[in-house]
Amino acid sequence: MEDDRLQILEQDMIITMLQLQ
């Protein structure tokens, strides 16, 4: 379960970084 949450968090961070560019 926690792995799933971590993956979602990672994806969210990547999306945020891409938007910031």
N, CA, C, O and CB atoms as a CASP TS submission, in Angstrom:
PFRMAT TS
TARGET T0000
AUTHOR 0000-0000-0000
METHOD Language model
MODEL 1
PARENT N/A
ATOM      1  N   MET     1       0.838  -1.204   0.000  1.00  0.00           N
ATOM      2  CA  MET     1       0.000   0.000   0.000  1.00  0.00           C
ATOM      3  C   MET     1       0.878   1.261   0.000  1.00  0.00           C
ATOM      4  O   MET     1       0.661   2.181  -0.789  1.00  0.00           O
ATOM      5  CB  MET     1      -0.950   0.002   1.232  1.00  0.00           C
ATOM      6  N   GLU     2       1.845   1.284   0.877  1.00  0.00           N
ATOM      7  CA  GLU     2       2.687   2.483   0.956  1.00  0.00           C
ATOM      8  C   GLU     2       3.470   2.698  -0.343  1.00  0.00           C
ATOM      9  O   GLU     2       3.700   3.832  -0.764  1.00  0.00           O
ATOM     10  CB  GLU     2       3.660   2.373   2.145  1.00  0.00           C
ATOM     11  N   ASP     3       3.867   1.601  -0.958  1.00  0.00           N
ATOM     12  CA  ASP     3       4.580   1.714  -2.234  1.00  0.00           C
ATOM     13  C   ASP     3       3.711   2.436  -3.254  1.00  0.00           C
ATOM     14  O   ASP     3       4.192   3.262  -4.029  1.00  0.00           O
ATOM     15  CB  ASP     3       4.986   0.318  -2.765  1.00  0.00           C
ATOM     16  N   ASP     4       2.420   2.110  -3.238  1.00  0.00           N
ATOM     17  CA  ASP     4       1.486   2.743  -4.167  1.00  0.00           C
ATOM     18  C   ASP     4       1.445   4.247  -3.924  1.00  0.00           C
ATOM     19  O   ASP     4       1.515   5.044  -4.859  1.00  0.00           O
ATOM     20  CB  ASP     4       0.074   2.134  -4.022  1.00  0.00           C
ATOM     21  N   ARG     5       1.331   4.616  -2.664  1.00  0.00           N
ATOM     22  CA  ARG     5       1.277   6.047  -2.326  1.00  0.00           C
ATOM     23  C   ARG     5       2.571   6.733  -2.741  1.00  0.00           C
ATOM     24  O   ARG     5       2.550   7.858  -3.240  1.00  0.00           O
ATOM     25  CB  ARG     5       1.027   6.246  -0.809  1.00  0.00           C
ATOM     26  N   LEU     6       3.677   6.067  -2.537  1.00  0.00           N
ATOM     27  CA  LEU     6       4.965   6.644  -2.921  1.00  0.00           C
ATOM     28  C   LEU     6       5.023   6.880  -4.421  1.00  0.00           C
ATOM     29  O   LEU     6       5.487   7.925  -4.878  1.00  0.00           O
ATOM     30  CB  LEU     6       6.117   5.732  -2.485  1.00  0.00           C
ATOM     31  N   GLN     7       4.555   5.911  -5.174  1.00  0.00           N
ATOM     32  CA  GLN     7       4.569   6.045  -6.637  1.00  0.00           C
ATOM     33  C   GLN     7       3.721   7.235  -7.070  1.00  0.00           C
ATOM     34  O   GLN     7       4.131   8.008  -7.935  1.00  0.00           O
ATOM     35  CB  GLN     7       4.055   4.751  -7.311  1.00  0.00           C
ATOM     36  N   ILE     8       2.544   7.384  -6.473  1.00  0.00           N
ATOM     37  CA  ILE     8       1.662   8.504  -6.824  1.00  0.00           C
ATOM     38  C   ILE     8       2.363   9.823  -6.474  1.00  0.00           C
ATOM     39  O   ILE     8       2.317  10.780  -7.246  1.00  0.00           O
ATOM     40  CB  ILE     8       0.284   8.391  -6.077  1.00  0.00           C
ATOM     41  N   LEU     9       3.003   9.862  -5.319  1.00  0.00           N
ATOM     42  CA  LEU     9       3.714  11.071  -4.911  1.00  0.00           C
ATOM     43  C   LEU     9       4.819  11.397  -5.914  1.00  0.00           C
ATOM     44  O   LEU     9       4.989  12.552  -6.305  1.00  0.00           O
ATOM     45  CB  LEU     9       4.304  10.904  -3.494  1.00  0.00           C
ATOM     46  N   GLU    10       5.551  10.396  -6.318  1.00  0.00           N
ATOM     47  CA  GLU    10       6.644  10.593  -7.271  1.00  0.00           C
ATOM     48  C   GLU    10       6.111  11.151  -8.588  1.00  0.00           C
ATOM     49  O   GLU    10       6.675  12.089  -9.150  1.00  0.00           O
ATOM     50  CB  GLU    10       7.394   9.269  -7.518  1.00  0.00           C
ATOM     51  N   GLN    11       5.030  10.569  -9.065  1.00  0.00           N
ATOM     52  CA  GLN    11       4.437  11.033 -10.317  1.00  0.00           C
ATOM     53  C   GLN    11       3.975  12.482 -10.168  1.00  0.00           C
ATOM     54  O   GLN    11       4.166  13.293 -11.074  1.00  0.00           O
ATOM     55  CB  GLN    11       3.253  10.125 -10.733  1.00  0.00           C
ATOM     56  N   ASP    12       3.370  12.802  -9.031  1.00  0.00           N
ATOM     57  CA  ASP    12       2.879  14.158  -8.800  1.00  0.00           C
ATOM     58  C   ASP    12       4.044  15.138  -8.825  1.00  0.00           C
ATOM     59  O   ASP    12       3.931  16.218  -9.406  1.00  0.00           O
ATOM     60  CB  ASP    12       2.123  14.248  -7.454  1.00  0.00           C
ATOM     61  N   MET    13       5.153  14.776  -8.205  1.00  0.00           N
ATOM     62  CA  MET    13       6.326  15.651  -8.187  1.00  0.00           C
ATOM     63  C   MET    13       6.861  15.862  -9.604  1.00  0.00           C
ATOM     64  O   MET    13       7.235  16.975  -9.972  1.00  0.00           O
ATOM     65  CB  MET    13       7.427  15.061  -7.281  1.00  0.00           C
ATOM     66  N   ILE    14       6.895  14.809 -10.382  1.00  0.00           N
ATOM     67  CA  ILE    14       7.384  14.911 -11.765  1.00  0.00           C
ATOM     68  C   ILE    14       6.482  15.853 -12.561  1.00  0.00           C
ATOM     69  O   ILE    14       6.969  16.710 -13.298  1.00  0.00           O
ATOM     70  CB  ILE    14       7.437  13.507 -12.441  1.00  0.00           C
ATOM     71  N   ILE    15       5.173  15.692 -12.410  1.00  0.00           N
ATOM     72  CA  ILE    15       4.231  16.559 -13.132  1.00  0.00           C
ATOM     73  C   ILE    15       4.457  18.009 -12.715  1.00  0.00           C
ATOM     74  O   ILE    15       4.480  18.901 -13.563  1.00  0.00           O
ATOM     75  CB  ILE    15       2.754  16.135 -12.856  1.00  0.00           C
ATOM     76  N   THR    16       4.623  18.247 -11.427  1.00  0.00           N
ATOM     77  CA  THR    16       4.835  19.611 -10.938  1.00  0.00           C
ATOM     78  C   THR    16       6.117  20.199 -11.534  1.00  0.00           C
ATOM     79  O   THR    16       6.131  21.347 -11.978  1.00  0.00           O
ATOM     80  CB  THR    16       4.905  19.629  -9.391  1.00  0.00           C
ATOM     81  N   MET    17       7.165  19.425 -11.542  1.00  0.00           N
ATOM     82  CA  MET    17       8.439  19.912 -12.092  1.00  0.00           C
ATOM     83  C   MET    17       8.286  20.240 -13.576  1.00  0.00           C
ATOM     84  O   MET    17       8.816  21.245 -14.051  1.00  0.00           O
ATOM     85  CB  MET    17       9.562  18.861 -11.889  1.00  0.00           C
ATOM     86  N   LEU    18       7.566  19.397 -14.303  1.00  0.00           N
ATOM     87  CA  LEU    18       7.371  19.643 -15.730  1.00  0.00           C
ATOM     88  C   LEU    18       6.572  20.920 -15.940  1.00  0.00           C
ATOM     89  O   LEU    18       6.842  21.674 -16.875  1.00  0.00           O
ATOM     90  CB  LEU    18       6.660  18.452 -16.396  1.00  0.00           C
ATOM     91  N   GLN    19       5.604  21.165 -15.089  1.00  0.00           N
ATOM     92  CA  GLN    19       4.784  22.371 -15.227  1.00  0.00           C
ATOM     93  C   GLN    19       5.605  23.619 -14.909  1.00  0.00           C
ATOM     94  O   GLN    19       5.377  24.680 -15.490  1.00  0.00           O
ATOM     95  CB  GLN    19       3.550  22.295 -14.305  1.00  0.00           C
ATOM     96  N   LEU    20       6.552  23.493 -13.994  1.00  0.00           N
ATOM     97  CA  LEU    20       7.358  24.646 -13.589  1.00  0.00           C
ATOM     98  C   LEU    20       8.309  25.081 -14.706  1.00  0.00           C
ATOM     99  O   LEU    20       8.696  26.248 -14.773  1.00  0.00           O
ATOM    100  CB  LEU    20       8.154  24.316 -12.320  1.00  0.00           C
ATOM    101  N   GLN    21       8.678  24.165 -15.563  1.00  0.00           N
ATOM    102  CA  GLN    21       9.645  24.500 -16.616  1.00  0.00           C
ATOM    103  C   GLN    21       9.092  25.528 -17.582  1.00  0.00           C
ATOM    104  O   GLN    21       9.777  25.919 -18.527  1.00  0.00           O
ATOM    105  CB  GLN    21      10.052  23.250 -17.379  1.00  0.00           C
TER
END
